[in-house]
């Protein structure tokens, strides 16, 4: 049995916040007007490729993306270089905002293929999906800096107040079985949809509705014996006699077959258990994608889609809950120093989380839906096009919007290329590139080129033709 310390759960949130930002779109927007690729169907099931396809398992359709409103690629290098001095890194700390957000997505198809049949195009996929979201306050890092003895000169001897309310960390992983169909209704209009059966694999949430802390900071002038000026840190005895009080309202939820939080005889969190051999279905749900394209003129096409309308219903029997609600006001002593000040602050034992009832938490979670609107103008018998696209992904804790401008060249079904520019999430500091060359397709919407881009993604696809090409006579 694999066991993780309780502090590892909250530490995971910090790792995701700091480490995941180096990698925004759930799918590859640069592929949208590339008619020779199957990746565009992920963005709009109403579109059709030039012919059927069979994607190589796992690596045939693999996408990873992430975005943050705070940290970029250069910051990640600084974080990796900081090591144990992360909290003392003033440059990184100054970059933080009051509300620091992160979203990370991982998608891969274990099996996916599509083919033309009669007047329509069919597609099937069996895939794995994972979504991560985090919102952390700057005050949390300020408090950890104080407790670790950094930058105390201006606050020493004072009572400091920290507000850590409205923080969230959520993760869900699930399998998807999808069946799609699109059909050209008229010479101008094509519509399509995809229905998806969802199988929940794992869920973890941390919701800090309220956490207000008041802390007496040692007066450095009164602790000459600690030699703070030369050591740059506080000793445990510097904290003895200082006040520590907090009021909290928070909960943690895990849903996982074969594991989850465990509790001791007093109802406090003991560990996180995971029995790999027992992993299985911990929930189920349903989703749907809808899309359409309309040819306004011979060389002007508009399109729209709404993706991931659906939900996951998690099993109550596989759900564990821990809650904390109340307040505490103590004085730091040698007996309780390790509990309140020393050790790892990101330890859940510190906040007296206790076992709660799964009946009192939501077991249904909604998918992160995406709205897409696009327009394209073609030249030279549609071998070259320029276009624009707007996407809004309704994630937690905040919706991610993007505007993308694209130029696409498609002389053959086996040769497509695109360049794109998406200025919002990356702050105008990156471009996108995509290339289909035979069976290989690679691309990114955010290619770092010298700035501190806050969004990066990548797509890898390997596919082979399946069946005949689209026939213009089957309308």
PLY file of the C-alpha trace (Angstrom):
ply
format ascii 1.0
element vertex 475
property float x
property float y
property float z
element edge 473
property int vertex1
property int vertex2
end_header
0.00 0.00 0.00
1.32 3.40 -0.97
0.89 5.96 1.81
1.33 9.71 1.52
1.66 12.04 4.49
-1.22 14.44 4.99
1.02 17.40 4.32
1.65 15.94 0.88
-1.91 16.74 -0.18
-1.58 20.46 0.41
2.01 20.45 -0.74
0.75 19.09 -4.05
-1.21 22.31 -4.49
1.92 24.35 -4.00
3.88 22.19 -6.46
1.16 22.59 -9.08
1.10 26.33 -8.52
4.85 26.67 -8.94
5.77 23.81 -11.23
2.82 23.52 -13.58
2.83 27.02 -14.95
5.52 26.26 -17.47
3.28 24.23 -19.57
-4.11 27.62 -21.86
-6.19 25.91 -24.38
-7.52 22.47 -23.75
-7.05 21.70 -27.46
-4.77 23.02 -30.17
-6.35 26.12 -31.70
-3.65 26.39 -34.37
-5.05 23.22 -35.97
-8.56 24.61 -36.45
-8.32 25.47 -40.16
-6.00 22.59 -41.07
-8.38 20.41 -43.08
-5.95 17.51 -43.28
-5.83 16.92 -39.51
-8.13 15.08 -37.12
-7.14 17.38 -34.24
-9.60 20.04 -35.46
-12.52 17.71 -34.60
-11.66 18.14 -30.92
-12.48 21.83 -31.30
-15.62 21.45 -33.40
-17.39 18.13 -34.14
-19.17 19.87 -37.02
-15.94 20.08 -39.02
-14.72 17.32 -41.32
-11.20 16.27 -42.32
-10.31 15.56 -45.95
-10.40 11.80 -45.29
-10.74 9.19 -42.55
-7.95 8.58 -40.02
-6.59 6.16 -37.44
-4.53 7.67 -34.64
-1.69 5.68 -33.13
-2.68 4.68 -29.54
-1.71 7.13 -26.75
0.78 9.24 -28.76
-1.59 9.62 -31.70
-3.43 12.48 -30.02
-1.59 13.81 -26.96
-2.10 17.35 -25.66
-0.75 19.16 -22.60
-1.46 22.77 -21.70
-1.29 25.15 -18.75
-1.67 28.81 -17.93
-1.24 31.13 -15.00
-2.12 34.75 -14.35
1.15 35.19 -12.47
4.22 33.16 -13.36
5.87 32.56 -16.70
8.68 30.54 -18.18
11.48 32.71 -16.78
9.95 32.48 -13.32
10.05 28.69 -13.47
13.79 28.79 -14.04
14.13 31.02 -10.98
12.01 28.61 -8.94
14.12 25.61 -9.93
17.26 27.55 -9.05
15.82 28.63 -5.67
15.68 25.15 -4.17
15.16 25.40 -0.41
15.42 29.21 -0.63
12.10 29.53 -2.46
10.40 31.62 0.24
13.36 33.99 0.49
13.32 34.77 -3.25
12.15 38.41 -3.21
12.00 38.62 -7.01
9.50 35.79 -7.24
7.50 36.99 -4.25
7.12 40.46 -5.76
5.57 38.91 -8.90
2.72 37.35 -6.96
-0.74 38.94 -7.02
-3.44 38.94 -4.37
-5.09 36.09 -6.32
-2.76 33.62 -8.03
-4.39 31.18 -10.45
-3.29 28.12 -12.38
-4.98 25.72 -14.80
-3.39 22.58 -16.22
-4.92 20.07 -18.69
-3.71 16.70 -19.92
-5.47 14.80 -22.72
-4.62 11.67 -24.64
-6.59 9.19 -26.74
-5.83 5.55 -26.11
-7.75 4.75 -29.27
-9.32 7.08 -31.84
-10.34 6.85 -35.48
-12.82 8.35 -37.96
-14.29 7.41 -41.33
-16.69 8.58 -44.02
-19.89 6.58 -44.42
-22.56 7.64 -46.86
-23.34 11.32 -46.38
-21.73 11.61 -42.96
-18.46 11.37 -41.09
-18.20 9.15 -38.01
-15.56 9.31 -35.29
-14.79 7.29 -32.16
-12.38 7.87 -29.29
-11.40 6.30 -25.99
-9.35 8.79 -24.03
-8.00 9.89 -20.67
-8.53 13.43 -19.39
-7.17 15.31 -16.37
-7.95 18.87 -15.22
-6.19 20.81 -12.47
-7.16 24.20 -11.06
-5.72 26.24 -8.22
-6.25 29.66 -6.66
-3.81 30.65 -3.93
-3.51 33.96 -2.08
-0.34 36.00 -1.77
-0.96 36.20 1.96
-0.25 32.47 2.24
3.26 33.00 0.92
3.69 36.11 3.09
2.82 34.07 6.16
5.20 31.26 5.20
7.99 33.78 4.70
7.33 35.17 8.17
7.31 31.73 9.79
10.53 30.83 7.99
12.20 34.02 9.19
12.49 35.96 5.92
12.16 39.75 5.53
11.22 40.39 9.14
13.03 43.69 9.59
9.95 45.86 8.93
7.43 43.72 10.82
9.47 42.49 13.80
7.74 43.04 17.13
4.37 43.63 15.46
1.13 41.71 15.29
0.59 40.53 11.72
-2.74 39.56 10.20
-3.08 37.26 7.19
-6.23 36.52 5.20
-6.11 33.18 3.40
-9.80 32.95 2.49
-11.26 31.86 -0.87
-8.43 29.53 -1.83
-9.14 26.42 -3.89
-7.35 23.43 -5.28
-9.19 20.93 -7.45
-8.29 17.98 -9.63
-10.28 15.42 -11.54
-9.23 12.59 -13.82
-11.59 10.55 -15.94
-11.87 8.34 -18.99
-13.96 9.33 -22.00
-15.70 7.12 -24.55
-16.96 9.28 -27.42
-18.92 8.76 -30.61
-19.21 11.63 -33.07
-21.12 12.27 -36.27
-21.16 15.18 -38.70
-23.10 15.73 -41.88
-23.32 18.30 -44.62
-26.96 19.43 -44.55
-26.81 21.80 -47.50
-24.06 23.10 -49.75
-23.38 25.76 -47.14
-24.20 24.16 -43.76
-22.47 21.31 -41.95
-23.46 20.26 -38.42
-22.14 17.67 -36.00
-22.08 16.40 -32.47
-20.35 14.00 -30.16
-21.82 12.09 -27.21
-19.46 10.97 -24.45
-19.73 8.44 -21.67
-17.48 9.49 -18.79
-15.90 7.21 -16.18
-14.53 9.01 -13.13
-11.13 7.81 -11.92
-10.11 10.28 -9.22
-11.14 13.58 -7.64
-9.46 15.77 -5.04
-10.58 19.16 -3.75
-9.49 21.63 -1.12
-11.81 24.55 -0.44
-10.67 27.21 2.03
-13.77 29.34 2.54
-12.21 31.23 5.44
-8.82 31.27 7.10
-7.80 34.37 9.05
-4.59 34.21 11.08
-3.09 36.64 13.59
0.55 36.19 14.56
2.89 37.95 16.97
6.25 38.37 15.22
9.31 38.27 17.49
11.10 41.56 18.17
14.58 40.97 16.78
16.18 43.62 19.02
15.17 41.63 22.08
16.76 38.42 20.88
20.45 39.19 20.73
21.22 35.62 21.77
19.62 34.33 18.58
22.14 36.32 16.52
19.49 36.85 13.82
21.61 39.40 11.92
24.37 36.88 11.26
22.22 33.77 10.80
19.33 35.40 8.93
16.79 33.17 10.64
14.89 32.75 13.88
15.42 30.02 16.43
12.50 28.19 18.08
13.02 30.04 21.34
12.41 33.37 19.58
8.78 32.33 19.15
8.14 31.22 22.74
5.50 33.41 24.41
4.16 34.75 21.12
0.47 34.68 20.27
-1.01 32.57 17.48
-4.72 32.64 16.66
-6.82 31.64 13.69
-10.41 31.19 12.52
-11.02 28.64 9.79
-13.76 27.13 7.64
-12.45 24.65 5.08
-12.91 21.18 3.69
-11.04 18.53 1.75
-12.66 15.91 -0.49
-11.17 12.87 -2.17
-12.97 10.31 -4.32
-10.83 7.38 -5.31
-11.49 3.66 -5.53
-8.81 1.87 -3.57
-7.67 4.88 -1.56
-8.34 8.26 -0.02
-7.88 10.00 3.30
-7.67 7.87 6.42
-8.36 9.02 9.99
-7.06 8.11 13.43
-9.15 7.16 16.44
-9.78 10.84 17.22
-11.17 11.50 13.74
-8.14 13.50 12.61
-6.48 12.99 9.23
-3.92 10.23 9.51
-2.69 9.56 5.97
-3.59 9.27 2.34
-3.74 5.67 1.18
-3.53 4.41 -2.38
-3.69 0.76 -3.31
-2.71 0.77 -6.97
-4.19 -2.65 -7.60
-7.63 -1.51 -6.43
-7.90 1.53 -8.68
-11.11 1.57 -10.67
-14.27 3.46 -11.50
-15.13 6.02 -8.82
-17.91 7.81 -10.72
-19.71 8.14 -14.03
-21.22 10.85 -16.16
-22.21 12.12 -19.56
-21.03 14.83 -21.92
-21.86 16.27 -25.32
-20.09 18.44 -27.91
-22.01 20.40 -30.56
-20.67 22.24 -33.59
-21.51 23.71 -36.98
-19.91 25.53 -39.90
-21.60 27.74 -42.52
-20.15 28.89 -45.83
-21.33 32.48 -46.20
-19.60 32.89 -49.57
-17.36 30.59 -51.57
-14.32 31.84 -49.72
-15.83 32.93 -46.35
-16.81 30.37 -43.70
-18.00 30.94 -40.13
-18.25 28.26 -37.47
-19.11 27.76 -33.81
-19.06 25.02 -31.20
-19.76 24.34 -27.56
-17.69 21.59 -25.97
-17.90 19.50 -22.82
-21.46 20.14 -21.76
-21.84 17.53 -19.06
-21.12 16.27 -15.57
-19.53 13.57 -13.45
-21.40 11.94 -10.58
-18.93 10.62 -8.01
-19.66 7.61 -5.81
-20.44 8.52 -2.23
-19.07 5.16 -1.10
-15.62 6.04 -2.51
-15.59 9.57 -1.07
-13.76 10.74 2.04
-14.23 14.17 3.59
-12.31 16.21 6.13
-13.53 19.53 7.53
-12.40 22.23 9.91
-14.63 24.96 11.31
-13.81 27.04 14.35
-11.07 29.11 15.91
-8.10 28.77 18.22
-6.05 31.23 20.28
-2.81 29.92 21.80
0.58 31.01 23.08
3.63 29.38 21.50
5.58 27.18 23.91
8.30 24.53 23.56
5.53 21.91 23.67
3.47 23.27 20.78
6.12 25.05 18.68
6.42 22.21 16.15
2.64 22.06 15.78
2.07 25.75 15.04
5.37 27.26 13.81
8.02 24.62 13.16
8.08 21.87 10.61
6.20 22.11 7.36
3.51 24.78 7.37
1.71 22.92 4.58
0.79 20.19 7.04
-2.91 19.53 7.42
-2.44 18.27 10.98
-1.74 21.88 11.96
-5.32 22.93 11.27
-7.20 20.15 13.05
-9.06 18.75 10.05
-11.47 16.04 11.16
-13.49 13.38 9.38
-16.71 14.65 7.83
-19.71 13.04 6.18
-19.75 12.46 2.38
-23.51 13.04 2.51
-22.91 16.76 3.14
-20.73 17.49 0.09
-21.52 17.71 -3.59
-20.99 14.46 -5.46
-21.71 15.98 -8.89
-19.06 18.06 -10.65
-19.53 19.80 -13.98
-17.08 19.60 -16.85
-15.16 22.70 -17.90
-17.13 23.78 -20.99
-15.63 25.69 -23.92
-17.33 28.15 -26.30
-15.72 28.71 -29.71
-16.55 31.24 -32.47
-14.48 31.44 -35.67
-14.33 32.91 -39.15
-12.06 32.06 -42.10
-11.37 33.67 -45.50
-9.73 31.53 -48.22
-7.48 32.42 -51.17
-6.16 30.58 -54.25
-8.82 27.89 -54.43
-8.78 27.62 -50.63
-5.14 26.53 -50.49
-4.36 29.47 -48.20
-6.58 31.10 -45.58
-6.57 33.69 -42.84
-8.93 33.54 -39.90
-9.75 34.55 -36.37
-11.16 32.64 -33.43
-12.52 33.43 -29.97
-12.57 30.82 -27.21
-13.83 30.94 -23.64
-13.16 27.98 -21.36
-15.28 28.08 -18.21
-12.75 26.71 -15.75
-12.43 27.07 -12.02
-11.57 29.35 -10.42
-11.95 31.74 -13.39
-12.95 31.61 -17.08
-10.05 31.64 -19.56
-10.66 33.68 -22.72
-8.47 33.90 -25.79
-8.49 35.58 -29.22
-6.46 33.83 -31.91
-5.43 35.03 -35.37
-4.34 32.35 -37.87
-2.83 31.91 -41.31
-3.08 28.38 -42.75
-1.66 26.79 -45.87
-2.99 23.39 -47.06
-1.74 22.44 -50.55
-2.34 18.71 -49.89
-4.19 16.64 -47.30
-0.82 15.29 -46.11
0.79 18.73 -45.98
-0.80 21.44 -43.83
0.87 24.22 -41.87
-0.35 27.10 -39.73
0.96 30.06 -37.79
-1.11 31.73 -35.08
-0.99 34.57 -32.59
-2.92 34.43 -29.31
-2.17 37.60 -27.35
-4.34 37.41 -24.21
-3.15 34.51 -22.07
0.51 34.82 -23.05
0.55 38.60 -22.79
1.52 38.95 -26.46
4.83 37.19 -25.88
4.47 34.06 -27.99
3.26 32.68 -31.32
1.75 29.36 -32.37
2.96 26.95 -35.03
1.51 23.69 -36.35
2.63 21.27 -39.05
1.16 18.13 -40.57
3.66 16.23 -42.63
2.39 12.85 -43.73
1.42 10.87 -40.63
3.07 13.25 -38.16
1.34 16.28 -36.68
2.92 18.59 -34.11
1.95 22.03 -32.87
1.75 24.61 -30.13
-0.36 27.71 -29.60
2.28 29.32 -27.40
5.86 29.17 -28.57
8.13 31.08 -26.23
10.32 33.59 -28.08
12.11 35.71 -25.53
9.41 37.03 -23.21
8.11 35.60 -19.96
5.10 33.78 -21.43
2.46 32.69 -18.91
0.93 30.06 -21.20
2.44 27.19 -23.11
0.92 24.09 -24.71
1.92 21.29 -27.02
0.23 18.70 -29.22
1.64 15.51 -30.73
-0.28 13.36 -33.19
0.58 10.37 -35.37
-2.18 9.08 -37.65
-2.72 7.12 -40.84
-5.43 7.39 -43.52
-8.50 5.23 -43.01
-10.96 4.64 -45.86
-11.48 6.88 -48.82
-11.48 10.69 -49.00
-14.53 12.87 -48.68
-16.68 12.66 -51.80
-18.22 15.81 -53.19
-20.99 13.76 -54.82
-22.46 12.37 -51.60
-24.47 15.45 -50.61
0 1
1 2
2 3
3 4
4 5
5 6
6 7
7 8
8 9
9 10
10 11
11 12
12 13
13 14
14 15
15 16
16 17
17 18
18 19
19 20
20 21
21 22
23 24
24 25
25 26
26 27
27 28
28 29
29 30
30 31
31 32
32 33
33 34
34 35
35 36
36 37
37 38
38 39
39 40
40 41
41 42
42 43
43 44
44 45
45 46
46 47
47 48
48 49
49 50
50 51
51 52
52 53
53 54
54 55
55 56
56 57
57 58
58 59
59 60
60 61
61 62
62 63
63 64
64 65
65 66
66 67
67 68
68 69
69 70
70 71
71 72
72 73
73 74
74 75
75 76
76 77
77 78
78 79
79 80
80 81
81 82
82 83
83 84
84 85
85 86
86 87
87 88
88 89
89 90
90 91
91 92
92 93
93 94
94 95
95 96
96 97
97 98
98 99
99 100
100 101
101 102
102 103
103 104
104 105
105 106
106 107
107 108
108 109
109 110
110 111
111 112
112 113
113 114
114 115
115 116
116 117
117 118
118 119
119 120
120 121
121 122
122 123
123 124
124 125
125 126
126 127
127 128
128 129
129 130
130 131
131 132
132 133
133 134
134 135
135 136
136 137
137 138
138 139
139 140
140 141
141 142
142 143
143 144
144 145
145 146
146 147
147 148
148 149
149 150
150 151
151 152
152 153
153 154
154 155
155 156
156 157
157 158
158 159
159 160
160 161
161 162
162 163
163 164
164 165
165 166
166 167
167 168
168 169
169 170
170 171
171 172
172 173
173 174
174 175
175 176
176 177
177 178
178 179
179 180
180 181
181 182
182 183
183 184
184 185
185 186
186 187
187 188
188 189
189 190
190 191
191 192
192 193
193 194
194 195
195 196
196 197
197 198
198 199
199 200
200 201
201 202
202 203
203 204
204 205
205 206
206 207
207 208
208 209
209 210
210 211
211 212
212 213
213 214
214 215
215 216
216 217
217 218
218 219
219 220
220 221
221 222
222 223
223 224
224 225
225 226
226 227
227 228
228 229
229 230
230 231
231 232
232 233
233 234
234 235
235 236
236 237
237 238
238 239
239 240
240 241
241 242
242 243
243 244
244 245
245 246
246 247
247 248
248 249
249 250
250 251
251 252
252 253
253 254
254 255
255 256
256 257
257 258
258 259
259 260
260 261
261 262
262 263
263 264
264 265
265 266
266 267
267 268
268 269
269 270
270 271
271 272
272 273
273 274
274 275
275 276
276 277
277 278
278 279
279 280
280 281
281 282
282 283
283 284
284 285
285 286
286 287
287 288
288 289
289 290
290 291
291 292
292 293
293 294
294 295
295 296
296 297
297 298
298 299
299 300
300 301
301 302
302 303
303 304
304 305
305 306
306 307
307 308
308 309
309 310
310 311
311 312
312 313
313 314
314 315
315 316
316 317
317 318
318 319
319 320
320 321
321 322
322 323
323 324
324 325
325 326
326 327
327 328
328 329
329 330
330 331
331 332
332 333
333 334
334 335
335 336
336 337
337 338
338 339
339 340
340 341
341 342
342 343
343 344
344 345
345 346
346 347
347 348
348 349
349 350
350 351
351 352
352 353
353 354
354 355
355 356
356 357
357 358
358 359
359 360
360 361
361 362
362 363
363 364
364 365
365 366
366 367
367 368
368 369
369 370
370 371
371 372
372 373
373 374
374 375
375 376
376 377
377 378
378 379
379 380
380 381
381 382
382 383
383 384
384 385
385 386
386 387
387 388
388 389
389 390
390 391
391 392
392 393
393 394
394 395
395 396
396 397
397 398
398 399
399 400
400 401
401 402
402 403
403 404
404 405
405 406
406 407
407 408
408 409
409 410
410 411
411 412
412 413
413 414
414 415
415 416
416 417
417 418
418 419
419 420
420 421
421 422
422 423
423 424
424 425
425 426
426 427
427 428
428 429
429 430
430 431
431 432
432 433
433 434
434 435
435 436
436 437
437 438
438 439
439 440
440 441
441 442
442 443
443 444
444 445
445 446
446 447
447 448
448 449
449 450
450 451
451 452
452 453
453 454
454 455
455 456
456 457
457 458
458 459
459 460
460 461
461 462
462 463
463 464
464 465
465 466
466 467
467 468
468 469
469 470
470 471
471 472
472 473
473 474
